[in-house]
Amino acid sequence: MESSCLIWFRKDLRLSDNPAVTAAKNFKHVYPVYIIDDDIYENKFLGGASIWWLENSLNSLNLDMKNSLKVFKGDSLKIIPKICDDLKINSVFWNRCYEKDRIFKDTKLKEYLLANNIEAKSFNASLLWEPWIIKNKSGNPYKVFTPFFKSGCLESSSPRKPLKKPENILFKKINTMLEEYKFNYTTEKNHWSAKFHKYWKVGELGAKKNFDKFLNNGAKNYSVGRNFPSAENVSKLSPYLHWGEISPFEVWYGAKSKMSGENKNVFLSEIGWREFAYHLLYNFPNLQEKNLKNNFDSFPWQKNETFLKRWEKGMTGFPIVDAGMRELWETGYMHNRVRMITSSFLVKNLLQNWQLGKDWFWDCLLDADAASNSASWQWVAGTGTDATPFFRIFNPITQSQKFDESANYIKKYLPELKNLPTKLIFSPFEYDKHTLKKYGVVLGENYPSPIINYSESRKRAINTYTKFINKD
Ligand SMILES: Cc1cc2nc3c(=O)[nH]c(=O)nc-3n(C[C@H](O)[C@H](O)[C@H](O)COP(=O)(O)OP(=O)(O)OC[C@H]3O[C@@H](n4cnc5c(N)ncnc54)[C@H](O)[C@@H]3O)c2cc1C
């Protein structure tokens, strides 16, 4: 039996199908650690919702390892060598991340450890296909989803099978002079995030239960039902996948064995979108902060604080947009269709820079993810590699009539509109005030008047994009 091993947890907060944990199974002493490293964007600018999830997730992992997890805050390039020194560690194992700042520090750490005769191994725990493996015929990264997924991923080797949780690992708590980090999230937002407990069971067990529930229920009508925000057909796995409480391998093979037909194909391709986002992040490392189409650097966004604040708070006067933004605030999640509607509204109808929307989502989403969030916002804004055509503007009125036909979703998050007949609810501003008053709605008093005239804003967006694109 070998002696001491350090497992450095990051976005792999689970014990089953965790290659770093499996690799440690024959060691006599296995020390788990998590480090909040302020050199890493995701740690330094951790959103409010993410802090809540992370704290709960680490608590849950700690319990699963019988109270042996230590959390530190600081420079991982200093903390890990110090632990190795203090505890005479022989091997350090971790699972790979794909953000440029993480890659930079991981490379430095590996160099240091190897130079000091400490075994250093990294593994793949969070992507079905490593982003450097999938290349197009010219040897370049893919820029468009369909060929990436169909010709790139599906025609390459099958993802590996999930690993079983190793039995009998005796995790030990690190004992060093380093100061342990205690979460102390006592701002006003603490109060805000406390309610997330109502909606989410954080941790590996929560992830598994959530997935089983989906496979036994929503999955059976996924391909159609996933478009309807009030239907319970989506998996809500995104935060679990982001934090690594369930692995994409478990999800991929679980779905393959339990789902069938179109439901299965569509679900697997959505998992493919997650892979694509990471493929873009790895190959275009500035995805988070720069337009992938750099000509958009001079796009005439029309900065307007009032528009932004009203969008953030769900006070635009467009019910489906407001319901989505309030779902986000209330639950830390927003249904995908509504993410598309609300983001299109901000970027196209209000002509606000996609970065502002991305930042708000980053702060409020429990699944806030450098790859998926940035890639999706760039897709909506038309600044990405595989983007919606600029003239595709999600019409919040027709979208809600089609996908929230009985207005159950709108009524759930906008109770002030719940007495309006369905015909009126999608665009109350189109009806006269006496009619609305009969149903308890007074625009500008208990529900906002619309912040823009919809058809004018659509024309303005198309004109602005057309002029801009033709200028080049
Ligand atoms: C503006 C905008 C911002 C977004 N920000 C994020 C984000 O920060 N984090 C995030 O995980 N997803 C993001 N998405 C993608 C998508 O909306 C969510 O992944 C999905 O809504 C999560 O719900 P679910 O788990 O019930 O999805 P399901 O429909 O059950 O899909 C299963 C899984 O597939 C993956 N997936 C599905 N759709 C996408 C997609 N379009 N792009 C990437 N992965 C996808 C997710 O991991 C998801 O959990 C964003 C989409 C938009 C339009």
The ligand as an SDF file (V2000), in Angstrom:
LIG
                    3D

 53 58  0  0  0  0  0  0  0  0999 V2000
  -28.7130   33.3830  -22.0030 C   0  0  0  0  0  0  0  0  0  0  0  0
  -28.4830   31.9760  -21.5390 C   0  0  0  0  0  0  0  0  0  0  0  0
  -27.6290   31.7330  -20.4680 C   0  0  0  0  0  0  0  0  0  0  0  0
  -27.3730   30.4210  -20.0410 C   0  0  0  0  0  0  0  0  0  0  0  0
  -26.5220   30.2190  -18.9840 N   0  0  0  0  0  0  0  0  0  0  0  0
  -26.2370   28.9520  -18.5820 C   0  0  0  0  0  0  0  0  0  0  0  0
  -25.3600   28.7040  -17.4900 C   0  0  0  0  0  0  0  0  0  0  0  0
  -24.7730   29.6200  -16.9060 O   0  0  0  0  0  0  0  0  0  0  0  0
  -25.1650   27.4050  -17.1010 N   0  0  0  0  0  0  0  0  0  0  0  0
  -25.7570   26.3580  -17.7380 C   0  0  0  0  0  0  0  0  0  0  0  0
  -25.5470   25.2050  -17.3460 O   0  0  0  0  0  0  0  0  0  0  0  0
  -26.5690   26.5600  -18.7950 N   0  0  0  0  0  0  0  0  0  0  0  0
  -26.8350   27.8170  -19.2300 C   0  0  0  0  0  0  0  0  0  0  0  0
  -27.6960   28.0190  -20.2870 N   0  0  0  0  0  0  0  0  0  0  0  0
  -28.1570   26.8480  -21.0650 C   0  0  0  0  0  0  0  0  0  0  0  0
  -29.5010   26.2500  -20.6200 C   0  0  0  0  0  0  0  0  0  0  0  0
  -30.4740   27.2520  -20.5180 O   0  0  0  0  0  0  0  0  0  0  0  0
  -29.4170   25.4950  -19.3040 C   0  0  0  0  0  0  0  0  0  0  0  0
  -28.3520   24.5660  -19.3390 O   0  0  0  0  0  0  0  0  0  0  0  0
  -30.7190   24.7050  -19.0370 C   0  0  0  0  0  0  0  0  0  0  0  0
  -31.8050   25.5850  -19.0160 O   0  0  0  0  0  0  0  0  0  0  0  0
  -30.5950   24.0010  -17.7180 C   0  0  0  0  0  0  0  0  0  0  0  0
  -31.8030   23.4090  -17.3670 O   0  0  0  0  0  0  0  0  0  0  0  0
  -31.9720   21.8360  -17.2950 P   0  0  0  0  0  0  0  0  0  0  0  0
  -30.8580   21.2320  -16.5430 O   0  0  0  0  0  0  0  0  0  0  0  0
  -33.3570   21.5730  -16.8070 O   0  0  0  0  0  0  0  0  0  0  0  0
  -31.8380   21.4560  -18.8390 O   0  0  0  0  0  0  0  0  0  0  0  0
  -32.2150   20.1370  -19.6370 P   0  0  0  0  0  0  0  0  0  0  0  0
  -33.0760   20.5600  -20.7700 O   0  0  0  0  0  0  0  0  0  0  0  0
  -32.7300   19.0750  -18.7710 O   0  0  0  0  0  0  0  0  0  0  0  0
  -30.8070   19.7350  -20.2850 O   0  0  0  0  0  0  0  0  0  0  0  0
  -29.9190   18.8080  -19.6660 C   0  0  0  0  0  0  0  0  0  0  0  0
  -28.5440   19.4310  -19.5510 C   0  0  0  0  0  0  0  0  0  0  0  0
  -28.0100   19.7680  -20.8300 O   0  0  0  0  0  0  0  0  0  0  0  0
  -27.2150   20.9360  -20.7340 C   0  0  0  0  0  0  0  0  0  0  0  0
  -27.7900   21.9750  -21.5950 N   0  0  0  0  0  0  0  0  0  0  0  0
  -29.0670   22.0700  -22.0070 C   0  0  0  0  0  0  0  0  0  0  0  0
  -29.1990   23.1270  -22.8450 N   0  0  0  0  0  0  0  0  0  0  0  0
  -27.9880   23.7020  -22.9430 C   0  0  0  0  0  0  0  0  0  0  0  0
  -27.4770   24.8360  -23.6480 C   0  0  0  0  0  0  0  0  0  0  0  0
  -28.2430   25.5620  -24.4580 N   0  0  0  0  0  0  0  0  0  0  0  0
  -26.1800   25.1580  -23.5010 N   0  0  0  0  0  0  0  0  0  0  0  0
  -25.3670   24.4220  -22.7080 C   0  0  0  0  0  0  0  0  0  0  0  0
  -25.7930   23.3290  -22.0220 N   0  0  0  0  0  0  0  0  0  0  0  0
  -27.0870   22.9810  -22.1390 C   0  0  0  0  0  0  0  0  0  0  0  0
  -27.2450   21.3920  -19.2780 C   0  0  0  0  0  0  0  0  0  0  0  0
  -26.1000   20.8850  -18.6310 O   0  0  0  0  0  0  0  0  0  0  0  0
  -28.5110   20.7360  -18.7560 C   0  0  0  0  0  0  0  0  0  0  0  0
  -28.4940   20.5070  -17.3770 O   0  0  0  0  0  0  0  0  0  0  0  0
  -27.9770   29.3360  -20.7210 C   0  0  0  0  0  0  0  0  0  0  0  0
  -28.8550   29.5880  -21.7960 C   0  0  0  0  0  0  0  0  0  0  0  0
  -29.1010   30.8890  -22.1910 C   0  0  0  0  0  0  0  0  0  0  0  0
  -30.0230   31.1380  -23.3570 C   0  0  0  0  0  0  0  0  0  0  0  0
  1  2  1  0
  2  3  1  0
  2 52  2  0
  3  4  2  0
  4  5  1  0
  4 50  1  0
  5  6  2  0
  6  7  1  0
  6 13  1  0
  7  8  2  0
  7  9  1  0
  9 10  1  0
 10 11  2  0
 10 12  1  0
 12 13  2  0
 13 14  1  0
 14 15  1  0
 14 50  1  0
 15 16  1  0
 16 17  1  0
 16 18  1  0
 18 19  1  0
 18 20  1  0
 20 21  1  0
 20 22  1  0
 22 23  1  0
 23 24  1  0
 24 25  2  0
 24 26  1  0
 24 27  1  0
 27 28  1  0
 28 29  2  0
 28 30  1  0
 28 31  1  0
 31 32  1  0
 32 33  1  0
 33 34  1  0
 33 48  1  0
 34 35  1  0
 35 36  1  0
 35 46  1  0
 36 37  1  0
 36 45  1  0
 37 38  2  0
 38 39  1  0
 39 40  1  0
 39 45  2  0
 40 41  1  0
 40 42  2  0
 42 43  1  0
 43 44  2  0
 44 45  1  0
 46 47  1  0
 46 48  1  0
 48 49  1  0
 50 51  2  0
 51 52  1  0
 52 53  1  0
M  END
$$$$
